[in-house]
């Protein structure tokens, strides 16, 4: 009976470890996405009007994008 309990406990611990690892990876993914958005928006802020026109963007669109918090896509 102790062996079954130990296996069950080990299985539960292993399951919990996998869930924790998956949650940690999801959090890390979110941080990487937020960092990328912040970098891209900072780069967009440096673009000249000519560059914006070439990309088909207006200053108004850029202004709206820069006003977003980093966690919003």
C-alpha positions as CSV (number, residue, x, y, z in Angstrom):
1,X,0.0,0.0,0.0
2,X,2.9,2.4,0.8
3,X,4.3,1.8,-2.7
4,X,1.0,2.8,-4.4
5,X,0.8,5.9,-2.3
6,X,4.4,6.8,-3.1
7,X,3.8,6.4,-6.8
8,X,0.6,8.4,-6.6
9,X,2.4,11.1,-4.7
10,X,5.3,11.1,-7.2
11,X,2.8,11.3,-10.1
12,X,1.1,14.2,-8.4
13,X,4.4,16.0,-7.8
14,X,5.5,15.3,-11.4
15,X,2.2,16.6,-12.7
16,X,2.5,19.7,-10.5
17,X,6.1,20.3,-11.7
18,X,4.9,20.1,-15.4
19,X,2.1,22.5,-14.7
20,X,4.4,24.9,-13.0
21,X,6.9,24.7,-15.8
22,X,4.2,25.3,-18.4
23,X,3.0,28.3,-16.4
24,X,6.5,29.7,-16.0
25,X,7.0,29.3,-19.8
26,X,3.7,31.1,-20.5
27,X,4.8,34.0,-18.2
28,X,8.2,34.1,-19.9
29,X,6.5,34.2,-23.3
30,X,4.4,37.1,-22.2
31,X,7.4,39.0,-21.0
32,X,9.2,38.4,-24.3
33,X,6.2,39.6,-26.3
34,X,5.9,42.7,-24.1
35,X,9.6,43.5,-24.6
36,X,9.3,43.0,-28.3
37,X,6.3,45.4,-28.5
38,X,8.2,48.0,-26.5
39,X,11.2,47.8,-28.8
40,X,9.1,47.9,-31.9
41,X,7.2,50.9,-30.7
42,X,10.3,52.7,-29.7
43,X,11.7,52.0,-33.2
44,X,8.5,53.2,-34.8
45,X,8.7,56.4,-32.8
46,X,12.1,57.2,-34.5
47,X,10.8,56.8,-38.1
48,X,10.9,59.8,-40.3
49,X,7.7,60.9,-42.2
50,X,9.2,59.5,-45.4
51,X,9.6,56.1,-43.8
52,X,6.1,56.2,-42.5
53,X,4.7,57.1,-46.0
54,X,6.7,54.2,-47.5
55,X,5.1,51.9,-45.0
56,X,1.7,53.4,-45.6
57,X,1.4,54.7,-42.1
58,X,0.4,58.1,-40.9
59,X,1.6,60.0,-37.8
60,X,-1.9,59.6,-36.4
61,X,-1.6,55.8,-36.6
62,X,1.9,55.9,-35.0
63,X,0.6,58.2,-32.3
64,X,-2.2,55.7,-31.5
65,X,0.2,52.8,-31.5
66,X,2.6,54.6,-29.2
67,X,-0.2,55.5,-26.8
68,X,-0.9,51.8,-26.1
69,X,0.6,50.2,-23.0
70,X,3.1,47.5,-23.8
71,X,0.8,44.7,-22.8
72,X,-1.8,45.6,-25.4
73,X,-1.3,44.4,-29.0
